[in-house]
C-alpha cells in the first residue's frame, strides 16, 4: 500500500510521524498490522501527564488508520509492577496500605468501598472510561495475566541464559549521569518523578545480588512481595533459588514452570518491544538520560531479536495554577476530572495541537473560558474556510477519529456565558432555559438539550473549581446607602441604562447598552468606535461597570454584565438599581 503523505508545508506533527511509522512498519513487518504502544501503571490515579503517553500514539495510530492501514494500539497495563508507596489523597485508604508495599499491584486491596477486586483494577477502570469518552481505540494487555499465564516463559529463560550480556550493557551506564542538554535546565527529582509514565522507570535493573546478576525477580511465596534475592540459578535445569528479606522465606523452583515473578523493568520493556513487534512508542523526559529505560532498552532489545520502536520524547503537561504533576501527590487531576469540565474534543485538541516535545497546561481555572473561546473561533474559521492547514489538521483530529465524529453539543453557546448563567441560577433548569432563550431573541433556545453536554461541563466547572467566595450571589434588596451616595453623573448613568433595558433585551443589545452609556454621558454616540473616542472613556466604562456590580452582586467584578443582567431579569434589575 502506498504511503499517503502531506506536503512538508502543510503536514502537522501527527502526519509526519505517521509517514515514518508506515515506512518503518513496511521495512520491519510488511503486510502486518502496524503496532504502536503505550504503557500505564495503575499504581494510583492515572493523571493528565500520563494521558500524553496514550494520546501521542493514539493520534498517530488514528492517522495511519485514516490512510487505510490496520493498526493495533497496545496499552500495556503494568499491573504486575511492585506497589511502591501509598499515594497521597486517595479516598478509602489509610496507613495500613503500606503493609502491601512490594506486592504486585493486582495483589493489593482496592481502596475501601471500591467496586473493583484490587488496586490495579480500581485505577485502571477510571482510565478505561475516560479513554472511551475520548474515542481512543486500543487493545489492553494485563502484564499480570501475561506473566502468570507463562506467556513470556521463553523470553524469561532466554534473558536468564544471556544475563551476562544484559549485565554488560547495563554496566556501561550504572555510573553515568545525564549530561546537561544545551539550552535546557537540569531535570530535577520532582520532574523525574512526574515524568514516570509507567511508574517503573525508577526500578532497579536486577543488580546487587552477591551470587551474580539476574534479570528476573520472583514474588515471594511466603509474603507475595518482591523483596527477594536470587541466590542460585542453573541454566540446564532452570532451577532457581531465592530468599526473601521480608519474611525469610526461601524456596527452589523450576523457572521453566514458575509463573510468580517478572523480568526487571529495564529488561522487561525491551523484551515486550520484540515480543509485540512495536513500531512506535513515545517516552517521557526521564528517558532522555544515559542509563534510562528507553536508552538502555535500545541495546537490550537486540538480545531478544527485536528493534527499538521509533517515537518522540514527550514533555510535561501542567495544570493552570498547579505545579508539575506526579501521581504520587494527592489531588492530581485525572482525565476523568478534565472530562467533567470540558468536552472530549477540547481535551483532544490540547494534545493534538502541540508537538510532543512541547509542554502545555490544561486549565482548571478561569483560563478554561479563554481556551473554549479559542476553540469556538477555530470552529468558525473551519466553517468559513479561513483556517490555516496545521490548525485544520489539529481541529479534525480533535473533533473526530477514523471511526467517525465524536458526539458534540448541537448549539455550542460560549462556555463563559453558560458558566455565568448556571452560577447565577444555581443550576435551576427553568431559570437557565429562560435566560439562555433570551440571549438571541431572533433564534431562541427551546430546550437545554441543545446546549448539552457543554452546559453540564460548565455547571460542573462552577460547582467544583470556582471557590465559594468567587461565586455570584445576586442581592435580595437594593443597596440604599450606595444609591443615596451617588452624584448626579452616577444617577444619570443608571437612568440611561434603565431606559434602554426593554429595547436592548438580548445579549448583543445589552452589550451595546452597557458600553454605550458612558459614551452618551460624555457627549458621544453610543455607536462611536474606539478611534472616535478619547482614552478616558475606557476609565469611565470601568467605573460604570464597577458601580453596576456593586449594586447587583456586592462586588467590583463578576460575570460579564450583559449575561448578568439577563440572568437577574429586567424587573429585578430595576428594583436593585433603584427604579
Secondary structure, DSSP 8 states (H G I E B T S, - for coil): -------TTT--HHHHHHHHHHHHHHHHHTTS-EEEEEEE--SS--BHHHHHHHHHHHHHHHHHHHTT--EEEEEEE-TTSB-----TT-TT--GGGGGGTTBBGGGS---TT-SSSSHHHHHHHHHHHHHHHTT---EEEEHHHHHHTTTTHHHHHHHHHTHHHHHHHHHTTTT------TT-----HHHHHHH-SSS-TTS--S---TT---SEEE--TTT-BS-EEEEEE-TTT-EEEEEETTT--EEEEETTT--SEEE-HHHHHHHHHHHHT--B--EEGGGGSTTSHHHHHHHHGGGGT----B--EE--EEETTS----TTSTT--BHHHHHHHS-HHHHHHHHHSS-TTS-EEE-SSTHHHHHHHHHHHHHHHHHHT---HHHHHHHHHHHEETTEE----TT---HHHHHHHHHHHTT-HHHHHHHHHTTTGGG----GGGGTTHHHHHHHHHHHHS-GGGS----SS--HHHHHT--HHHHHHHHHHHHHTGGG-SHHHHHHHHHHHHHHHTTS-TT--GGGS-THHHHHHHHHHHHHHHHHHSSS--S-HHHHHHHH-HHHHHHHTT-
